[in-house]
Amino acid sequence: MSHPLMQESIWFEKFRCDDAERNYEEHLAKQHSGLVVQGSTSKLVSEIARARQNIQNTLNSTGGTGLAVGLAVENSQVSELKQRLSVVERENKDLKRVTQDLQAAVSKLQSRVIALEKGSPAASSPAPATKVEEKEENGEEEEDDDDNDDDIDLFGSDDDEEAENVKQERLKAYADRKAKKGPGPIAKSSLVLDVKPWDDETDMNEVEKLVRTIKAEGLLWGAAKLVPVGYGIKKLQISCVIEDDKIGTDFLEESITGFEDFVQSVDVAAFNKI
């Protein structure tokens, strides 16, 4: 890469010309005052001539180099601009082609929408059929039960014994099917309890043993750990799973705080449905 100063015409020897002119002015001043000799005059004239020659040589060399560099830079810039222009033209052509493709696709979509809107209503009928199929796949047993329920004639004639017998048989069959299905899923919850002692001298291992002695239907104890609270005191954090219909948090709190010699309080740290 060429030096930036090579593109400019700079007079590097100007200080010498200034010195020569200053000396020449001093010489003229001294000559008018009668203080200059012939030898010094010839020496000063030779220095001025030499300085002027150096200046001329410098201007010639610098001017030629700067012109050549300037032409080279101009040619490179023109070629770069041509390349950029060609790239822009190519991108413009590609953009026009993409725009035309998009317009064609939009026109096709519009024609399809118009055709669907003008179509017969029978074309939009499969949707309910799909819902019916999904319903049949997801709950065949429920539909069977509903159909059987509809078949039960609860308002039959009391005088007709045969109709009454049929009704009783259907009611019995319906009850049997309901019994076979059994009860629904049992609602359970996962709890994390914080059991806090009175002081740091409480044996927390003994506290855990006492808590696990609480047994009831629908209660299952899980993992436990000791968590520091402060000043050397640790609390017992124990998890359990309960059946919502059989065990409540009040029962657990009352049962654990019943060990009043060891337990100060009980808090529910976490409660999640399963």
BELCORLIN-V797130 format. One record per backbone hydrogen bond with DSSP energy under -1.0 kcal/mol. CO is the residue of the C=O (numbers start at 1). NH is the residue of the N-H. E is the energy in kcal/mol with one decimal. If there is no record, write none. Layout:
co=CO nh=NH e=E
co=CO nh=NH e=E
This chain:
co=3 nh=6 e=-1.5
co=4 nh=7 e=-1.3
co=5 nh=8 e=-1.4
co=10 nh=12 e=-1.1
co=13 nh=17 e=-1.4
co=14 nh=18 e=-2.4
co=15 nh=19 e=-2.3
co=16 nh=20 e=-2.6
co=17 nh=21 e=-2.7
co=18 nh=22 e=-2.4
co=19 nh=23 e=-2.7
co=20 nh=24 e=-2.5
co=21 nh=25 e=-2.6
co=22 nh=26 e=-2.4
co=23 nh=27 e=-2.5
co=24 nh=28 e=-2.5
co=25 nh=29 e=-2.3
co=26 nh=30 e=-2.7
co=27 nh=31 e=-2.5
co=28 nh=32 e=-2.1
co=29 nh=33 e=-1.2
co=30 nh=35 e=-2.6
co=37 nh=41 e=-1.3
co=38 nh=42 e=-1.8
co=39 nh=43 e=-1.7
co=40 nh=44 e=-2.1
co=41 nh=45 e=-2.2
co=42 nh=46 e=-1.8
co=43 nh=47 e=-1.8
co=44 nh=48 e=-2.2
co=45 nh=49 e=-2.2
co=46 nh=50 e=-2.5
co=47 nh=51 e=-2.4
co=48 nh=52 e=-2.5
co=49 nh=53 e=-2.1
co=50 nh=54 e=-2.2
co=51 nh=55 e=-2.3
co=52 nh=56 e=-2.2
co=53 nh=57 e=-2.5
co=54 nh=58 e=-2.5
co=55 nh=59 e=-2.5
co=56 nh=60 e=-2.2
co=57 nh=61 e=-2.4
co=58 nh=62 e=-2.7
co=59 nh=63 e=-2.4
co=60 nh=64 e=-1.8
co=61 nh=65 e=-1.8
co=62 nh=66 e=-2.7
co=63 nh=67 e=-2.0
co=64 nh=68 e=-1.9
co=65 nh=69 e=-2.6
co=66 nh=70 e=-2.6
co=67 nh=71 e=-2.3
co=68 nh=72 e=-2.2
co=69 nh=73 e=-2.6
co=70 nh=74 e=-2.4
co=71 nh=75 e=-2.4
co=72 nh=76 e=-2.2
co=73 nh=77 e=-2.4
co=74 nh=78 e=-2.1
co=75 nh=79 e=-2.2
co=76 nh=80 e=-2.2
co=77 nh=81 e=-2.4
co=78 nh=82 e=-2.2
co=79 nh=83 e=-2.2
co=80 nh=84 e=-2.4
co=81 nh=85 e=-2.4
co=82 nh=86 e=-2.2
co=83 nh=87 e=-2.2
co=84 nh=88 e=-2.5
co=85 nh=89 e=-2.3
co=86 nh=90 e=-2.2
co=87 nh=91 e=-2.6
co=88 nh=92 e=-2.3
co=89 nh=93 e=-2.0
co=90 nh=94 e=-2.2
co=91 nh=95 e=-2.5
co=92 nh=96 e=-2.2
co=93 nh=97 e=-2.2
co=94 nh=98 e=-2.5
co=95 nh=99 e=-2.5
co=96 nh=100 e=-2.2
co=97 nh=101 e=-2.2
co=98 nh=102 e=-2.4
co=99 nh=103 e=-2.3
co=100 nh=104 e=-2.2
co=101 nh=105 e=-2.4
co=102 nh=106 e=-2.6
co=103 nh=107 e=-2.3
co=104 nh=108 e=-2.0
co=105 nh=109 e=-2.4
co=106 nh=110 e=-2.5
co=107 nh=111 e=-2.1
co=108 nh=112 e=-2.3
co=109 nh=113 e=-2.6
co=110 nh=114 e=-2.3
co=111 nh=115 e=-2.2
co=112 nh=116 e=-2.5
co=113 nh=117 e=-2.5
co=114 nh=118 e=-1.9
co=120 nh=123 e=-1.6
co=122 nh=125 e=-1.1
co=126 nh=130 e=-2.1
co=127 nh=131 e=-2.1
co=128 nh=132 e=-2.3
co=129 nh=133 e=-2.4
co=130 nh=134 e=-2.7
co=131 nh=135 e=-2.5
co=132 nh=136 e=-2.3
co=133 nh=137 e=-2.5
co=134 nh=138 e=-2.7
co=135 nh=139 e=-2.1
co=139 nh=143 e=-1.7
co=140 nh=144 e=-2.4
co=141 nh=145 e=-2.4
co=142 nh=146 e=-2.4
co=143 nh=147 e=-2.9
co=144 nh=148 e=-2.6
co=145 nh=149 e=-2.4
co=146 nh=150 e=-2.4
co=147 nh=151 e=-1.7
co=152 nh=154 e=-1.1
co=160 nh=164 e=-1.7
co=161 nh=165 e=-2.6
co=162 nh=166 e=-2.3
co=163 nh=167 e=-2.1
co=164 nh=168 e=-2.4
co=165 nh=169 e=-2.5
co=166 nh=170 e=-2.2
co=167 nh=171 e=-2.4
co=168 nh=172 e=-2.4
co=169 nh=173 e=-2.6
co=170 nh=174 e=-2.5
co=171 nh=175 e=-2.2
co=172 nh=176 e=-2.4
co=173 nh=177 e=-2.2
co=174 nh=178 e=-2.0
co=175 nh=179 e=-2.1
co=176 nh=180 e=-2.2
co=177 nh=181 e=-1.6
co=187 nh=244 e=-2.2
co=188 nh=274 e=-2.6
co=189 nh=242 e=-2.4
co=190 nh=272 e=-2.7
co=191 nh=240 e=-2.2
co=192 nh=269 e=-2.5
co=192 nh=270 e=-1.4
co=193 nh=238 e=-2.1
co=194 nh=267 e=-2.1
co=195 nh=236 e=-2.8
co=196 nh=264 e=-3.2
co=196 nh=265 e=-1.2
co=199 nh=202 e=-1.0
co=203 nh=207 e=-1.5
co=204 nh=208 e=-2.3
co=205 nh=209 e=-2.0
co=206 nh=210 e=-2.2
co=207 nh=211 e=-2.4
co=208 nh=212 e=-2.3
co=211 nh=214 e=-1.6
co=216 nh=219 e=-1.6
co=218 nh=243 e=-1.8
co=220 nh=241 e=-2.7
co=223 nh=239 e=-2.4
co=225 nh=237 e=-3.1
co=227 nh=235 e=-2.8
co=230 nh=233 e=-1.8
co=233 nh=229 e=-3.2
co=233 nh=230 e=-1.4
co=235 nh=227 e=-2.7
co=236 nh=195 e=-3.5
co=237 nh=225 e=-2.1
co=238 nh=193 e=-3.1
co=239 nh=222 e=-3.4
co=240 nh=191 e=-2.9
co=241 nh=220 e=-2.1
co=242 nh=189 e=-2.4
co=243 nh=246 e=-1.5
co=243 nh=247 e=-2.9
co=248 nh=252 e=-1.5
co=249 nh=253 e=-2.6
co=250 nh=254 e=-2.5
co=251 nh=255 e=-2.2
co=252 nh=256 e=-2.5
co=253 nh=257 e=-2.6
co=256 nh=259 e=-1.8
co=258 nh=260 e=-1.8
co=259 nh=262 e=-1.6
co=259 nh=263 e=-2.9
co=265 nh=196 e=-2.4
co=267 nh=194 e=-3.1
co=270 nh=192 e=-2.1
co=272 nh=190 e=-3.7
